[in-house]
Amino acid sequence: MKILLTNDDGYSAEGIIALALALGEEHDVRVCAPAGERSGAGHSLTFNRTLRWTEIGEDDLVLAGGRGRGIPFHAVHGSPADAVKFALEHIYRDEKFDLVISGVNSVLNIGSDIIYSGTFGAAEEGSVLGVPSVAVSTVASDGGYGLAVRFVKENLPSLLAAASPYVTVNVNVPSGRAEKIKGVAVVPLGIRRYEDRYECAGGREYELFGAPLDCSGHEDDTDCKFSDLGYITVTPVRVLCTDADTLSRAAKTEWKL
């Protein structure tokens, strides 16, 4: 299988290198990711500015014990979605990919977080361009990336089957410690609420701080709830997200010219 890997943490991030090394043992893996950390970039693309591309030499990468030699790495000085679009439509424009995977991200991208997530936005760009795509996130501070990488590797056929053009699969692994995982839940997106605050950093400059509110007691069965309960969540997300009920009602409205 030919797989394009990307992320929003940058091409040299531990999560993407771990995933590249694991999948590269059995698959044809290529990496194209932002040159630096671009969290919160969503599905943004670079317009009206020059987009720079750098091919990363193997000697410039920290690869475990020499493993991963032969996996091409590319850095795009733009957004995560830029990296996917540039890879599919320029670097590898004459090649066909079976799958795009974005991650493994170092923090979760649960529920409505996908609106802001560069990790999800990069995967969604793959979906828009017609390649089945998956976004993968974990809590790297709680056990590292190994469990998330293993989940992707062991479930690759199932993830590929769940993805399709215009449907992106969002995967969240709430811990890197297997003993804390209760199972796998295939559930819809939820609304992720935060206890946010802006703190003055001096003058008119402010920084946003906060933490997600616990959703484990919520009535609705969403990815937010099951993630907080300790489940790996799998959520297929449509790119074309027109609300059918509202569309039907609005179509019956007498609109004024």
C-alpha positions as a printed Julia matrix, in Angstrom:
257×3 Matrix{Float64}:
   0.0    0.0     0.0
   1.27   3.5    -0.84
   0.73   5.84    2.1
   1.3    9.59    2.46
   1.99  10.7     6.04
   1.56  14.26    7.28
   0.84  16.13   10.51
   0.63  19.6    12.06
   3.61  19.18   14.42
   6.26  19.32   11.7
   8.13  16.7     9.68
  10.62  15.99   12.49
   8.0   15.38   15.21
   8.29  12.15   17.17
   4.76  11.0    16.34
   5.13  11.1    12.55
   8.58   9.5    12.61
   7.3    6.65   14.82
   4.39   6.07   12.44
   6.62   6.24    9.37
   9.05   3.67   10.79
   6.25   1.28   11.75
   4.3    1.47    8.5
   7.45   1.58    6.4
   8.2   -2.03    7.39
   5.35  -3.27    5.19
   4.24  -0.35    3.01
   5.53   2.28    0.59
   5.58   5.34    2.85
   6.2    8.98    1.89
   6.21  11.91    4.33
   5.22  15.47    3.5
   4.52  17.71    6.48
   4.88  21.34    7.57
   8.4   22.62    8.13
   7.45  23.54   11.7
   4.67  23.24   14.25
   1.31  24.47   12.85
  -1.25  23.41   15.44
  -4.62  25.13   15.14
  -4.19  25.81   11.43
  -7.41  23.99   10.6
  -7.93  23.41    6.88
  -6.21  26.63    5.81
  -4.29  26.88    2.53
  -1.62  29.36    1.47
  -2.81  31.88   -1.11
  -1.11  34.95   -2.59
   2.19  34.06   -0.96
   5.16  31.98   -2.07
   5.09  28.38   -0.84
   8.54  26.93   -0.22
   9.36  23.21   -0.34
  12.41  21.44    1.09
  13.42  17.83    0.51
  14.88  16.55    3.79
  18.04  14.49    3.58
  18.29  11.27    5.57
  21.23  12.64    7.54
  19.05  15.51    8.75
  16.55  13.15   10.4
  16.81  11.34   13.71
  15.76   7.8    12.75
  15.89   4.91   15.18
  18.97   2.75   14.65
  19.16   3.57   10.97
  15.6    2.31   10.39
  13.55   4.32    7.97
  16.31   4.8     5.44
  14.67   5.14    2.06
  11.5    6.84    3.35
  11.34  10.22    1.56
  10.69  13.21    3.85
   9.54  16.58    2.55
   8.92  19.85    4.41
   6.45  22.42    3.12
   6.71  25.91    4.6
   2.96  26.3     4.92
  -0.07  24.74    6.56
  -0.73  21.02    7.09
  -3.32  21.08    4.28
  -0.72  22.79    2.07
   1.62  19.85    2.68
  -0.98  17.3     1.55
  -2.12  19.29   -1.48
   1.46  20.02   -2.57
   2.46  16.37   -2.19
  -0.5   14.95   -4.1
  -0.68  17.61   -6.82
   2.98  18.45   -7.31
   5.67  16.25   -5.76
   3.86  12.99   -6.49
   1.39  14.22   -9.1
   2.04  11.22  -11.35
   1.58   8.64   -8.59
  -1.52   7.19   -6.95
  -1.78   6.92   -3.17
  -4.0    4.44   -1.37
  -4.21   6.34    1.9
  -3.32   9.62    3.64
  -2.67   9.51    7.39
  -2.21  12.65    9.47
  -0.5   12.17   12.83
   0.22  10.88   15.26
  -0.67  14.17   16.95
   0.58  14.79   20.49
  -2.82  15.85   21.89
  -6.38  14.73   21.18
  -8.57  16.22   18.47
 -11.99  15.29   19.78
 -15.45  16.44   18.68
 -15.67  20.07   17.64
 -11.87  20.37   18.02
 -11.63  19.18   14.41
 -12.79  22.64   13.29
  -9.48  24.08   14.48
  -7.24  21.03   14.15
  -4.4   21.14   11.65
  -4.09  17.37   12.07
  -7.67  16.83   10.95
  -7.51  19.57    8.32
  -4.54  17.88    6.66
  -6.36  14.54    6.51
  -9.51  16.22    5.25
  -7.53  17.76    2.38
  -6.64  14.23    1.33
 -10.35  13.36    1.36
 -11.2   16.42   -0.74
  -8.59  15.34   -3.29
 -10.11  11.88   -3.52
  -7.72   9.84   -1.36
  -9.09   7.92    1.67
  -7.72   9.72    4.72
  -7.34   9.22    8.47
  -6.42  11.63   11.28
  -4.81  10.08   14.38
  -4.24  11.74   17.75
  -3.21  10.63   21.23
  -2.12  11.98   24.61
   1.62  11.62   24.13
   2.35  12.91   27.63
   0.62   9.8    29.01
   2.61   6.89   27.62
   3.98   8.14   24.31
   3.01   7.24   20.74
   3.52   3.47   20.69
  -0.06   2.42   21.37
  -1.53   4.77   18.77
   1.02   3.64   16.18
   0.25   0.01   16.91
  -3.5    0.65   16.66
  -3.09   2.2    13.22
  -0.78  -0.53   11.98
  -2.95  -3.42   13.22
  -6.2   -1.85   11.98
  -5.03  -0.4     8.68
  -7.48  -2.44    6.53
 -10.42  -1.44    8.74
  -9.42   2.23    8.71
  -9.06   2.16    4.94
 -12.5    0.54    4.61
 -14.09   3.21    6.83
 -12.56   6.06    4.81
 -13.68   7.13    1.36
 -13.57  10.23   -0.84
 -15.24  13.05    1.12
 -15.23  11.04    4.37
 -12.32  11.44    6.79
 -11.84   9.0     9.68
 -10.93  10.7    12.96
  -9.15   8.46   15.49
  -8.31   9.43   19.07
  -6.33   7.29   21.51
  -6.84   8.79   24.99
  -3.7    7.3    26.54
  -0.48   5.64   25.51
  -0.9    3.11   28.32
  -2.76  -0.02   27.23
  -4.05  -0.74   30.73
  -6.04   2.52   30.66
  -7.87   1.68   27.41
 -11.31   0.11   27.85
 -11.99  -0.66   24.22
 -12.84   0.9    20.87
 -15.98   2.98   20.28
 -17.26   3.95   16.83
 -19.22   7.08   17.69
 -20.31  10.46   16.26
 -18.63  13.76   16.98
 -19.6   15.74   20.07
 -19.17  19.32   21.19
 -15.94  19.75   23.14
 -16.3   22.47   25.77
 -13.36  24.21   27.43
 -12.79  26.24   30.54
 -10.84  28.92   28.68
  -9.36  32.21   29.77
  -7.24  34.94   28.21
  -4.28  36.14   30.24
  -2.46  39.38   29.6
   1.12  38.85   28.45
   1.89  42.56   28.61
   0.32  45.62   27.05
  -2.33  44.61   24.52
  -0.98  41.08   24.1
  -2.93  38.12   25.45
  -2.52  34.34   25.57
  -5.3   31.74   25.64
  -5.17  29.08   28.35
  -7.64  26.42   29.36
  -8.54  22.77   29.69
 -11.38  20.62   28.35
 -14.35  19.96   30.58
 -15.06  16.33   31.47
 -17.68  14.77   29.18
 -17.76  11.27   30.69
 -21.13  11.84   32.34
 -22.88  13.22   29.29
 -26.09  11.56   28.11
 -25.25  11.58   24.39
 -22.91   8.86   23.14
 -20.24  10.91   21.37
 -16.49  10.73   20.87
 -16.07  13.32   23.64
 -17.87  11.13   26.15
 -16.24   7.83   25.22
 -12.77   9.32   25.01
 -13.12  10.66   28.55
 -14.33   7.2    29.61
 -11.1    5.67   28.27
 -12.09   4.36   24.83
 -10.25   4.73   21.56
 -12.76   6.57   19.37
 -13.26   6.15   15.63
 -15.46   8.7    13.85
 -16.14   8.98   10.11
 -16.64  12.67    9.25
 -18.22  13.95    6.03
 -16.59  16.86    4.2
 -19.9   17.81    2.57
 -21.78  18.54    5.77
 -25.0   20.17    4.55
 -27.75  19.84    7.15
 -30.57  18.04    5.31
 -33.38  18.99    7.72
 -32.57  22.7     7.69
 -32.08  22.61    3.91
 -35.57  21.16    3.47
 -37.16  23.8     5.72
 -35.18  26.65    4.16
 -36.18  25.55    0.68
 -39.84  26.18    1.63
 -39.13  29.7     2.87
 -40.25  32.68    0.79
 -36.99  34.56    0.28
 -37.12  38.3    -0.51
 -35.13  39.79   -3.39
